[in-house]
Amino acid sequence: MAISQNIKDLKARLPAGVTLVAVSKTHPVERIMEAYSAGQRHFGENRVQELLAKQASMPPDVFWHMIGHMQSNKVRAIVPFVHLIHSIDSASLLAKVDKEAARIGRFVDVLLQFHIATEDTKFGLDRTEAEELLGSTAYRSMRHVRIRGVMGMATFTENTVQVRAEFRSLKSIFNHLKENFFSAEGCFDTVSMGMSGDWPIAVEEGSTLVRVGSSIFGSR
Ligand SMILES: *Cc1c(COP(=O)(O)O)cnc(C)c1O
C-alpha cells in the first residue's frame, strides 16, 4: 500500500484532536517525503544521529519528535529544533535539556516517559520517581523546559486485556500528575501512547498522540 494512502486511512480513523506522529526510523528520506507530500508534518525518530541527518534533509516546517532513549551528551544537538522530546526518563536528562535550552534561549516541550510494560527492556520512570522529580527544588528552578504530559509503550503482546490495562495505568498517572502538579497549567495536555499494533486501544483509553511507524512505512 502506498504511504500517502496509509496516512489518509489512519487520519480518517483517528478522532479529531489525536495527533498522528509518523515514526520514520530506519526509512530513507525519499519515503518520508512521500508522507510529507501527503500532508504529514509530525515525524518521530528514536536515534539522535538519524534524527539530525533527516532534519537536515527535510523541509523546515516538519515537527520533529524525539521518541527514543537518549544519552545526555546527545541533547545539545537536538535542542535547537526538536518539537517535543517524548523520552525524558530521568531527572538528570531533564536537567540537561533545561540547561541546553537555557544556553540558546529556547523553551523545549517534553514528556515524561513511564515504564508501563512488563518487559524490562523498556525505559521509563515509575510514578514515585516522577513525583520525586516534580517535587524537587532542582525541577522548580528549571525555566526552559515545559512538561506537556506523559509517554509510554505497552507490552508487545497479543493480549489486548493487558495492553488496555497498561494504557489505562498511564492515563491514570497522567490524571494524577495533572491534579497534583499541573492543575493550574493548561499546557499539561498530552498523553503519547499507541503504536501500529495497539493505537486503537490507546485512543479508547485516552491517548492524544499516537506514534505509528510500520502501518505507514511498512516493516523495518
Ligand atoms: C518504533 C517506535 C514506534 C512505532 O512502532 P510501530 O510498531 O512501527 O508503529 C513508536 N514508539 C516508539 C517509542 C518507537 O520506538
The ligand as an SDF file (V2000), in Angstrom:
LIG
                    3D

 15 15  0  0  0  0  0  0  0  0999 V2000
    9.3990    2.3640   16.6750 C   0  0  0  0  0  0  0  0  0  0  0  0
    8.5620    3.0690   17.6780 C   0  0  0  0  0  0  0  0  0  0  0  0
    7.1990    3.3370   17.4380 C   0  0  0  0  0  0  0  0  0  0  0  0
    6.4590    2.8750   16.1920 C   0  0  0  0  0  0  0  0  0  0  0  0
    6.3390    1.4970   16.1770 O   0  0  0  0  0  0  0  0  0  0  0  0
    5.4450    0.7530   15.0380 P   0  0  0  0  0  0  0  0  0  0  0  0
    5.0940   -0.5380   15.6720 O   0  0  0  0  0  0  0  0  0  0  0  0
    6.3160    0.6040   13.8510 O   0  0  0  0  0  0  0  0  0  0  0  0
    4.2630    1.6000   14.7750 O   0  0  0  0  0  0  0  0  0  0  0  0
    6.5060    4.0400   18.4080 C   0  0  0  0  0  0  0  0  0  0  0  0
    7.0890    4.4770   19.5400 N   0  0  0  0  0  0  0  0  0  0  0  0
    8.3890    4.2400   19.8020 C   0  0  0  0  0  0  0  0  0  0  0  0
    8.9630    4.7480   21.0750 C   0  0  0  0  0  0  0  0  0  0  0  0
    9.1640    3.5350   18.8860 C   0  0  0  0  0  0  0  0  0  0  0  0
   10.4540    3.2950   19.1740 O   0  0  0  0  0  0  0  0  0  0  0  0
  1  2  1  0
  2  3  1  0
  2 14  2  0
  3  4  1  0
  3 10  2  0
  4  5  1  0
  5  6  1  0
  6  7  2  0
  6  8  1  0
  6  9  1  0
 10 11  1  0
 11 12  2  0
 12 13  1  0
 12 14  1  0
 14 15  1  0
M  END
$$$$
